[in-house]
C-alpha cells in the first residue's frame, strides 16, 4: 500500500512536470520508467524505493461523476455534519498553492484572492477547501490544479478563505473560451470521503482588476459549461478580488 502511494506521488510529479514550462528539477520519463518493474512485481517488491518521495495521503479519490452515484440524496436531508469522531477522519487535504510565475515584458499575470463563499449551511461544512483549475472549452487543464488550504473560519452563512491563487499562465497565453473553475469541497464523515458541494467559474471577459462575485452551480462540475444549474434561488455567491500584474 505504501509503495503504491509512493508511485502515486511520482505520477503526480510527472503530471506537474508535463504541465510546467520550467525544465529544472522535473520528473522525467526515464524516471517514470524505473517504476515499471515495481508495478509488475508489486506484491513481492521488497527493495528500497528508487525515489525519495513522501506517499500521497491515503484518501478516497473518486472518478468524475462517481460521487454523484453515492450521493443521490440532497445535502439538506443528511441531518447536518458532525457524525463520526475526529480521530477517524482521513488525512487532511493540504493546500497545494503555487508561487507566481516570473514576469515577462508585455505579459499579464493574474492573482485571485478568494475572500469567502456564501452557503446556507456554511457552519456545517467540515474541512472546506476550494480546488482551482483553468480549463479550455473541452474541459482540459491548461495549468496545474491548485487546492487552497482548509478555510480560515465559518461565520453565519459564509466560509472565509482570504487566500491568494496565482494563475499559472500569462493571461495572453490562455486559449479562447478558457475559464477558471472554483470547486468547493468538504469532508463527509458519514461517507468518509471528500465531496464537491458546488462550483463556480469565471470566463476570460470577467478578468479585470477589483472585486467580483460569481454564482454557484450544482454539482457535478460541468467543465464544458453545457448544463448549468444554479445551486439555489437564494443570492449566494463566491466573492473574489482580482489583481493584474503587467510588466
Secondary structure, 3 states (H helix, E strand, C coil): CHHHHHHHHHHHHHHHHHHCCCCCCCCCHHHHHCCHHHHHCCCCCCCCCCCCCCCCCCCCCCCCCHHHHHCCCCHHHHCCCCCCCHHHCCCCCCCCCCCCCCCCCCCEEEEEEEEEEECCCHHHCEEEEEEEEEECCCCCECCCCEECCCCCEEECCEEEEEEEEECCCCHHHCCCCCEEEEEEEEEECCCCEEEEEEEEEEEHHHCCCEEEEEECEECCCCCCCCCCCECCCCCCEEEEEEEEEEC
